[in-house]
């Protein structure tokens, strides 16, 4: 470690609001809130005793609703769960609304209630930064930004609001939080990780579980949380062959000994279990060459037996398909390893048939089936779904607060707390609200889709103004300045000469996993050209970065008088303006080390040759 950073890093690690010392790895997680689920064993086993094998297998199957051939298949196959994957909502675009989503989910629940035993569905969705699938929902900053805010109380509050907005649509399960510890920014899921630092991930992940599940899961404003992706998904190794084959870092192989796996990657699951998380999702990725979805030691011996996990394991989207060329063998491997519920698309009929055959052939024991279904029914009982006096349909009164001003105010606060001021030469920031003219440039200045990033309305996200109720950064600037200040805008940076100051908003275009992997971490040439054009005007320049990770900046720090990492702030761009104009000071601290160049990757605090452009914990104030 270079001496100039040694003291800084120690201070940065200690400055996580006193978070790290709260993690006691020596404590027994079996003594945690996981015992809550065991209290529902009697009810679960009483129901289990009434079930046929066909009904049990149906509880273990979770198709994407978009792949259902007929909604009546819920009754035909006794399905226990459905999900909406990214972009999987009402088939009629006109119904892709709060009302349409609620009607769709309630209709599926009614089919489940028509089955012989009337067991309600668990309905899952990736509500990873708000109820981000639904137009009009509040879209919060992605987790990388919240890692820079380092405020567990705020993370818990965000999760409570998310739970309420999810419940407004009748959905009762969110596939969140992601407690990955991303160790290489080339990974396209970096923005889903709070930090490269395990201690920070542990504390914020635990807060998110508390917020989603509330004080009691049976609370009608609580949803089931899901800690993902177990385990080591943020530590997959860079290999040039993988990039050449188009596989990048996603779904790769984490190569380390068990001590390292536990030290860096396991802690977020331990704190999630202590918070009472009801479900865990194994990763697509592997540990030392063995797929996590097939890893009996990780799933059963470590998670369930050693750590005392009493909820259930849900596989990732079609993840079992990767285990063997023979689909029936895939099912056998996954269930015997410890998977309790299988997430899939259109193979639900085949899955139900094959799993029953595997039991008849003695390749999967009935005891393993009963264990899986008991775990699922425990969770359903804890959620109140087995309480016949409480219909599992949406409380449509919650539509009144969906996307409300109160919810947006919390998101706005999260934006301003997550901003990191990287440089501020000659005290360029804060800006004056009474300047004569402010010239704004960059495609990101007035594009809510870019501002929100991936997992927004659709899986990969998209550019454009399709986030109802949101505020772009350009609009936020106009809302903030005096009536006498002219705010002009040119996406390409032209027309800046004569302005008091220029603001350029540049960054990454929306992406999610797989498509988001990047070997270069470069910014689009269009953005660099806009910045160069603005620079020619010879006015002070503020550069705002909309990115899902630290990117390679090249000459940008030398061109900018002030440089702000805004990450993917979500729908409430007004929070950016709050900081730019000094209504609030910047308080965010980097939760990732910012690399100088690609050849330096991966770079993480604690490396022996640590020399980043901006170190972990960096963040200026006014």
C-alpha positions in Angstrom: 0.0 0.0 0.0 1.3 3.4 -0.9 2.0 5.5 2.2 0.0 8.5 1.1 -3.2 6.4 1.2 -2.5 4.2 4.2 -3.9 6.6 6.9 -6.7 7.8 4.6 -7.9 4.2 4.1 -7.9 3.4 7.8 -9.9 6.5 8.4 -12.3 5.7 5.6 -12.9 2.2 6.9 -13.5 3.6 10.3 -15.9 6.3 9.0 -18.6 3.9 7.8 -20.8 5.5 10.5 -19.4 3.0 13.0 -20.9 0.2 10.9 -18.2 -2.5 10.8 -18.1 -3.3 14.5 -21.8 -4.4 14.4 -20.9 -7.6 12.6 -20.1 -10.4 14.9 -19.1 -13.4 12.8 -18.7 -15.6 15.8 -22.3 -15.5 16.8 -24.6 -18.4 15.9 -27.1 -17.3 13.3 -29.3 -20.3 14.3 -30.2 -18.2 17.4 -31.4 -15.4 15.2 -34.8 -14.4 13.9 -34.7 -17.6 11.7 -36.4 -19.3 14.7 -39.5 -17.3 13.8 -40.1 -19.6 10.8 -39.8 -22.7 12.9 -42.7 -21.5 14.9 -44.9 -22.2 11.8 -43.8 -25.8 11.5 -47.0 -27.3 13.0 -49.2 -25.4 10.6 -47.0 -26.2 7.7 -46.9 -29.9 8.5 -50.6 -30.1 9.1 -51.2 -28.8 5.6 -48.4 -30.9 4.1 -50.1 -34.1 5.4 -53.2 -33.3 3.3 -51.2 -32.8 0.1 -50.7 -35.2 -2.8 -47.3 -35.5 -4.4 -48.7 -33.5 -7.4 -49.7 -30.7 -5.1 -46.3 -30.7 -3.3 -44.4 -30.5 -6.6 -46.6 -27.6 -7.7 -45.6 -25.7 -4.6 -41.9 -26.1 -5.7 -42.5 -24.6 -9.2 -42.3 -20.9 -10.0 -43.0 -20.0 -13.7 -42.8 -16.5 -15.1 -46.3 -15.4 -15.6 -45.5 -14.3 -19.1 -44.8 -17.9 -20.0 -48.1 -19.3 -18.7 -49.9 -21.0 -21.6 -53.2 -20.5 -19.7 -53.9 -18.9 -16.3 -55.9 -22.1 -15.5 -52.6 -23.9 -15.4 -52.2 -22.5 -11.9 -55.0 -24.8 -10.9 -54.0 -27.7 -13.2 -50.5 -27.9 -11.8 -51.2 -26.6 -8.3 -48.6 -23.9 -8.8 -47.3 -22.4 -5.6 -45.7 -19.3 -7.0 -45.4 -17.0 -10.0 -43.0 -14.2 -10.9 -42.7 -11.3 -13.2 -39.2 -11.1 -14.6 -37.8 -7.9 -15.9 -40.4 -6.4 -18.3 -42.9 -9.3 -17.7 -46.2 -7.5 -16.9 -49.6 -7.3 -18.4 -49.6 -8.4 -22.0 -51.7 -5.5 -23.2 -49.5 -2.4 -23.2 -52.5 -0.3 -22.2 -52.7 -2.3 -19.0 -49.0 -1.7 -18.1 -50.1 0.6 -15.3 -50.6 0.4 -11.5 -54.2 -0.7 -12.1 -53.3 -3.2 -14.8 -50.6 -4.8 -12.7 -52.9 -5.1 -9.7 -55.7 -6.6 -11.7 -53.3 -9.2 -13.2 -51.8 -10.3 -9.9 -55.2 -10.5 -8.2 -56.5 -12.6 -11.1 -53.7 -15.1 -10.7 -54.4 -15.3 -6.9 -58.0 -16.1 -7.6 -56.9 -19.1 -9.7 -54.7 -20.4 -6.8 -57.6 -20.0 -4.4 -59.7 -22.3 -6.7 -57.4 -25.2 -6.1 -58.4 -28.1 -3.8 -56.5 -26.7 -0.8 -56.7 -23.0 -1.8 -53.1 -22.3 -1.0 -52.3 -18.7 -2.1 -49.4 -17.8 -4.4 -46.2 -16.3 -3.5 -45.7 -13.7 -6.2 -42.2 -12.4 -6.8 -40.7 -9.4 -8.6 -37.3 -7.7 -8.8 -38.2 -4.6 -6.9 -34.5 -3.7 -6.5 -34.6 0.1 -6.4 -38.2 0.8 -5.6 -41.1 -1.0 -7.4 -39.2 -0.3 -10.5 -41.3 -2.4 -12.9 -44.4 -0.2 -12.5 -44.8 3.2 -14.3 -45.4 5.8 -11.7 -43.5 4.1 -8.9 -40.7 6.0 -7.1 -37.4 4.9 -8.4 -34.7 5.1 -5.8 -30.9 5.2 -6.4 -29.4 1.8 -7.2 -27.5 0.2 -4.3 -24.0 1.5 -5.3 -25.3 5.0 -4.6 -26.8 3.9 -1.2 -23.4 2.4 -0.4 -21.9 5.8 -0.7 -24.6 7.3 1.5 -23.7 4.8 4.2 -26.9 5.3 6.1 -28.6 2.1 7.2 -31.6 4.0 8.6 -32.2 5.5 5.2 -31.8 2.1 3.5 -34.4 0.6 5.8 -36.8 3.5 5.2 -36.4 3.1 1.4 -37.1 -0.6 1.8 -40.3 0.1 3.8 -41.6 2.4 1.1 -40.7 -0.1 -1.6 -42.6 -2.8 0.4 -45.7 -0.6 0.6 -45.6 0.2 -3.2 -45.1 -3.5 -4.0 -48.0 -4.5 -1.8 -50.2 -2.0 -3.6 -50.0 -4.2 -6.6 -50.9 -7.4 -4.7 -47.3 -8.7 -4.9 -45.8 -10.2 -1.7 -42.2 -11.0 -2.5 -39.2 -8.9 -3.7 -36.1 -10.5 -5.0 -33.9 -8.1 -2.9 -31.6 -7.2 -1.5 -28.5 -8.1 -3.5 -25.7 -8.6 -0.9 -23.0 -9.3 -3.5 -19.6 -7.8 -2.7 -18.5 -6.7 -6.2 -14.7 -6.9 -6.5 -14.3 -6.0 -10.2 -16.1 -3.0 -11.8 -16.2 -4.8 -15.2 -19.1 -6.8 -13.8 -22.4 -5.5 -15.2 -24.1 -6.0 -11.8 -21.7 -3.7 -9.9 -24.5 -1.2 -9.3 -26.5 -3.8 -7.5 -23.8 -4.1 -4.9 -23.5 -1.7 -2.0 -19.7 -1.9 -1.9 -16.4 -3.7 -2.5 -16.1 -3.7 1.3 -17.9 -6.7 3.0 -18.6 -4.9 6.3 -20.6 -2.1 4.5 -22.5 -4.7 2.5 -23.4 -6.6 5.6 -24.9 -3.7 7.5 -26.8 -2.2 4.6 -28.1 -5.5 3.4 -29.4 -6.3 6.9 -31.1 -2.9 6.9 -32.8 -3.6 3.6 -34.2 -6.9 4.9 -35.5 -5.2 8.0 -37.2 -2.6 5.8 -38.8 -5.0 3.4 -40.1 -7.5 6.0 -41.0 -5.0 8.7 -41.4 -5.9 12.3 -43.7 -8.7 11.4 -44.0 -10.5 8.1 -47.8 -10.8 8.6 -48.0 -7.0 8.5 -50.0 -6.2 5.3 -47.3 -3.6 4.4 -44.5 -6.1 4.6 -43.1 -8.2 1.7 -40.8 -11.3 1.8 -37.2 -10.4 1.1 -34.7 -12.5 -0.8 -30.9 -12.3 -0.2 -29.0 -12.9 -3.4 -27.0 -14.2 -5.2 -25.6 -16.9 -2.9 -22.6 -16.9 -2.8 -19.6 -15.1 -4.3 -21.2 -13.7 -7.4 -19.3 -10.4 -7.0 -15.9 -12.2 -7.0 -16.0 -14.0 -10.4 -12.5 -14.1 -12.0 -11.6 -12.2 -15.1 -10.6 -14.5 -18.0 -9.9 -13.3 -21.5 -11.4 -16.5 -22.9 -14.7 -15.8 -21.2 -14.8 -12.3 -22.7 -14.0 -13.7 -26.1 -16.9 -16.1 -25.8 -19.2 -13.3 -24.8 -19.6 -14.4 -21.2 -17.7 -11.6 -19.5 -17.8 -11.8 -15.7 -21.5 -12.6 -15.2 -22.2 -16.2 -14.3 -18.5 -16.8 -14.0 -16.3 -18.7 -11.5 -15.2 -17.4 -8.1 -11.9 -18.9 -7.4 -10.8 -18.8 -3.8 -10.4 -21.0 -0.7 -13.3 -21.3 1.7 -11.7 -19.0 4.2 -11.7 -16.2 1.6 -15.3 -17.0 0.5 -16.5 -16.7 4.1 -14.4 -13.6 4.9 -15.5 -11.6 1.8 -18.7 -13.0 0.4 -20.6 -14.8 3.1 -21.2 -12.1 5.7 -24.1 -10.4 3.9 -26.1 -13.6 4.2 -25.3 -14.0 7.9 -26.7 -10.6 8.7 -29.6 -11.1 6.3 -30.4 -14.3 8.2 -30.2 -12.4 11.5 -32.7 -9.9 10.1 -35.0 -12.8 9.5 -34.8 -13.1 5.7 -37.2 -15.7 4.5 -35.7 -16.6 1.1 -32.2 -16.9 -0.4 -31.4 -17.1 -4.2 -28.3 -19.0 -5.2 -26.1 -17.5 -7.9 -25.8 -18.6 -11.6 -22.0 -18.4 -10.9 -19.7 -21.1 -9.7 -17.3 -21.6 -6.8 -14.1 -23.2 -7.9 -15.8 -24.7 -10.9 -19.0 -26.0 -9.3 -22.3 -24.2 -10.0 -23.7 -22.7 -6.8 -27.2 -23.9 -7.8 -25.8 -27.5 -7.7 -23.6 -27.1 -4.7 -24.9 -29.2 -1.8 -22.2 -28.1 0.6 -23.0 -24.4 0.1 -26.8 -24.8 0.0 -27.5 -27.5 2.5 -24.5 -28.1 4.7 -23.4 -24.5 5.1 -26.5 -22.3 4.7 -29.2 -24.6 6.1 -27.4 -26.7 8.6 -24.5 -24.6 9.8 -26.1 -21.2 9.6 -29.6 -22.3 10.5 -31.5 -20.9 7.5 -35.1 -21.9 8.1 -36.7 -20.3 5.0 -36.4 -21.7 1.5 -34.0 -21.5 -1.5 -35.3 -20.2 -4.8 -33.2 -20.8 -7.9 -32.4 -17.9 -10.3 -34.2 -17.5 -13.6 -33.8 -20.8 -15.5 -30.6 -21.4 -13.6 -31.1 -25.1 -13.2 -31.0 -25.4 -17.0 -27.2 -24.9 -16.8 -26.5 -27.9 -14.7 -26.7 -30.8 -17.3 -27.7 -31.3 -21.0 -30.6 -33.5 -19.7 -33.3 -31.3 -18.1 -34.6 -34.1 -15.8 -31.0 -34.5 -14.5 -30.9 -30.8 -13.9 -33.9 -31.1 -11.7 -32.5 -34.0 -9.8 -29.1 -32.2 -9.2 -30.8 -28.9 -8.1 -33.4 -30.4 -5.7 -30.9 -32.8 -4.1 -28.4 -30.0 -3.6 -31.0 -28.1 -1.6 -33.1 -26.0 -4.0 -36.6 -25.8 -2.7 -38.4 -23.8 -5.4 -37.4 -23.6 -9.0 -37.7 -20.4 -11.0 -38.4 -21.1 -14.7 -40.2 -19.9 -17.8 -42.3 -22.3 -20.0 -41.1 -25.7 -18.7 -43.4 -25.8 -15.8 -45.4 -28.8 -17.1 -42.2 -30.7 -17.8 -40.8 -29.8 -14.4 -43.8 -31.0 -12.5 -43.9 -34.3 -14.5 -40.2 -35.0 -14.2 -39.9 -34.2 -10.5 -42.8 -36.7 -9.8 -41.0 -39.3 -11.9 -37.7 -38.7 -10.0 -39.5 -39.4 -6.7 -41.1 -42.6 -8.2 -37.7 -43.7 -9.4 -36.0 -43.0 -6.1 -33.7 -40.4 -7.5 -35.2 -37.7 -5.3 -36.5 -38.8 -1.9 -39.9 -37.9 -0.6 -38.2 -36.6 2.5 -36.4 -34.0 0.4 -39.7 -33.0 -1.2 -41.4 -32.7 2.2 -38.5 -30.7 3.5 -38.7 -28.2 0.6 -42.5 -27.9 0.8 -42.4 -27.5 4.6 -40.0 -24.6 4.1 -42.2 -23.0 1.5 -45.3 -23.4 3.7 -43.5 -22.0 6.7 -42.8 -18.8 4.8 -46.4 -18.6 3.4 -47.7 -19.0 7.0 -45.3 -16.4 8.3 -46.7 -14.0 5.7 -50.2 -14.7 6.8 -51.1 -16.3 3.5 -52.5 -19.4 5.2 -54.8 -17.3 7.3 -58.2 -18.0 5.7 -59.6 -14.8 7.3 -57.3 -12.6 5.3 -57.8 -12.8 1.5 -54.4 -12.6 -0.2 -55.6 -9.9 -2.7 -54.2 -6.4 -3.1 -55.3 -3.6 -0.7 -56.1 -1.1 -3.4 -56.3 1.7 -0.8 -52.5 1.7 -1.1 -52.9 3.1 -4.6 -53.5 6.5 -3.0 -49.9 6.7 -1.7 -48.2 4.9 -4.6 -45.6 7.3 -6.0 -46.6 9.9 -3.5 -44.8 13.2 -2.7 -43.9 11.8 0.7 -42.2 8.7 -0.9 -40.5 10.9 -3.5 -39.1 13.1 -0.7 -37.3 10.1 0.7 -35.9 9.2 -2.7 -34.7 12.8 -3.2 -32.9 12.7 0.2 -31.3 9.4 -0.9 -30.0 11.0 -4.1 -28.4 13.9 -2.3 -26.8 11.7 0.3 -25.4 9.3 -2.3 -23.7 12.0 -4.4 -19.9 11.9 -4.2 -17.9 15.1 -4.9 -14.7 13.8 -6.5 -13.0 17.2 -7.3 -13.9 20.8 -6.7 -11.2 23.1 -8.1 -11.3 26.8 -7.1 -14.5 26.2 -5.2 -16.6 25.9 -8.3 -19.4 24.3 -6.3 -21.8 25.2 -4.9 -23.3 27.2 -7.8 -25.1 30.4 -7.5 -28.9 30.4 -8.0 -28.7 33.9 -9.3 -26.1 33.4 -12.1 -27.0 35.2 -15.3 -26.9 32.0 -17.5 -26.2 28.3 -16.9 -25.5 26.2 -20.0 -26.3 22.5 -19.6 -25.2 19.7 -22.0 -24.9 16.0 -22.3 -27.5 13.4 -23.2 -27.9 12.5 -19.5 -29.2 15.9 -18.5 -32.7 15.4 -19.7 -33.1 11.6 -19.9 -34.9 9.8 -17.1 -34.2 6.4 -18.5 -30.4 7.0 -18.4 -30.8 8.5 -14.9 -32.5 5.4 -13.6 -30.4 2.8 -15.4 -31.2 -0.9 -15.7 -34.0 -2.8 -14.0 -36.4 0.1 -14.7 -39.7 -0.7 -16.4 -37.8 -3.3 -18.4 -34.9 -5.7 -17.5 -32.1 -3.8 -19.2 -33.7 -0.4 -18.9 -33.8 2.0 -21.8 -33.2 5.6 -22.7 -36.0 8.0 -22.9 -38.7 9.8 -20.9 -40.8 6.8 -19.8 -40.7 7.3 -16.0 -43.9 9.1 -15.0 -43.6 11.5 -12.1 -39.8 11.7 -12.3 -37.6 14.8 -12.5 -34.6 15.0 -14.8 -31.5 16.8 -13.8 -32.1 19.6 -16.3 -35.6 20.2 -15.0 -34.3 20.1 -11.4 -31.8 22.9 -12.3 -34.5 25.0 -13.8 -36.7 24.4 -10.7 -33.8 25.7 -8.4 -32.4 28.8 -10.0 -33.9 32.3 -9.7 -36.5 33.5 -12.2 -33.8 35.8 -13.6 -31.4 33.0 -14.4 -31.4 31.7 -18.0 -30.9 27.9 -18.2 -30.0 26.9 -21.8 -29.5 23.4 -23.1 -27.7 21.8 -26.0 -27.1 18.0 -25.9 -23.9 18.3 -27.9 -22.5 21.2 -25.7 -22.8 23.9 -28.4 -23.8 27.4 -27.5 -22.0 27.6 -24.2 -19.9 30.7 -24.8 -20.8 33.5 -22.6 -22.5 31.4 -19.9 -21.4 31.8 -16.3 -21.0 28.1 -15.8 -21.5 24.9 -17.8 -22.9 21.6 -16.5 -22.3 18.5 -18.5 -24.2 15.3 -17.6 -22.5 12.2 -19.1 -22.3 8.5 -18.4 -23.3 5.0 -19.1 -26.4 4.0 -21.1 -28.8 1.6 -19.2 -27.8 -2.0 -18.9 -28.3 -5.0 -16.6 -26.4 -8.3 -16.1 -24.7 -10.0 -19.0 -25.2 -7.1 -21.4 -23.6 -4.7 -18.8 -20.3 -6.5 -18.6 -17.6 -4.2 -20.0 -13.9 -4.9 -20.6 -13.1 -1.2 -21.2 -15.3 0.8 -18.8 -15.2 3.6 -21.3 -17.7 6.4 -21.8 -19.5 6.9 -25.2 -17.6 9.2 -27.6 -20.8 11.3 -27.9 -20.3 12.3 -24.2 -16.6 13.0 -24.6 -17.4 15.2 -27.6 -20.0 17.2 -25.7 -17.5 17.8 -22.9 -14.8 18.9 -25.4 -17.2 21.3 -27.1 -18.1 22.8 -23.7 -14.5 23.1 -22.8 -13.9 25.3 -25.9 -16.3 27.9 -24.4 -13.7 28.6 -21.7 -16.2 28.7 -18.8 -16.1 26.8 -15.5 -17.3 23.3 -16.0 -19.2 20.9 -13.7 -19.3 17.3 -14.9 -21.9 15.0 -13.5 -21.4 11.3 -14.0 -24.4 8.9 -14.3 -22.8 5.5 -14.0 -23.4 2.1 -12.4 -19.8 1.8 -11.3 -16.5 3.7 -11.4 -15.5 4.1 -15.0 -12.2 5.0 -16.7 -12.1 8.8 -16.8 -9.0 9.5 -18.8 -8.7 13.3 -19.2 -12.1 14.1 -17.7 -10.7 15.2 -14.3 -8.3 17.6 -15.9 -11.2 19.1 -18.0 -13.6 19.5 -15.2 -13.5 22.2 -12.6 -15.8 20.1 -10.4 -16.6 16.4 -10.8 -19.6 14.7 -9.2 -20.4 11.0 -9.2 -24.2 10.8 -9.1 -24.3 7.1 -9.9 -27.8 6.0 -11.1 -29.9 8.3 -8.9 -33.4 7.2 -10.1 -36.5 9.3 -10.6 -35.7 12.2 -8.3 -33.2 14.4 -10.1 -34.1 17.3 -7.8 -31.7 15.7 -5.2 -28.8 16.4 -7.6 -29.7 20.1 -7.8 -30.1 20.3 -4.0 -26.3 19.6 -3.7 -25.2 21.5 -6.8 -26.7 24.7 -5.6 -25.7 24.3 -1.9 -29.0 23.6 -0.2 -27.2 20.6 1.1 -23.6 19.7 1.4 -22.2 16.7 -0.4 -21.7 13.9 2.2 -21.3 10.7 0.1 -18.1 8.7 0.4 -16.9 6.2 -2.3 -18.0 2.7 -1.5 -15.6 1.5 -4.3 -12.1 2.3 -5.2 -12.0 4.3 -8.5 -9.4 2.8 -10.9 -7.0 4.8 -13.0 -7.0 2.5 -15.9 -8.3 -0.9 -17.0 -4.9 -2.6 -16.5 -5.2 -1.8 -12.8 -8.3 -3.9 -12.4 -9.4 -5.3 -10.1 -8.5 -2.8 -7.5 -9.8 -3.0 -4.0 -9.0 -1.4 -0.7 -6.4 -3.5 1.1 -4.5 -4.5 -2.0 -0.8 -4.6 -1.4 -0.2 -2.3 -4.5 -3.2 -0.1 -3.8 -3.0 3.1 -5.9 -6.4 4.1 -7.3 -7.4 7.4 -8.9 -9.8 8.0 -5.9 -9.5 5.7 -2.9 -12.3 4.0 -1.1 -13.9 6.5 1.3 -13.0 9.5 -0.8 -15.6 12.3 -1.0 -15.2 16.1 -0.6 -17.5 18.5 1.1 -18.0 22.3 0.7 
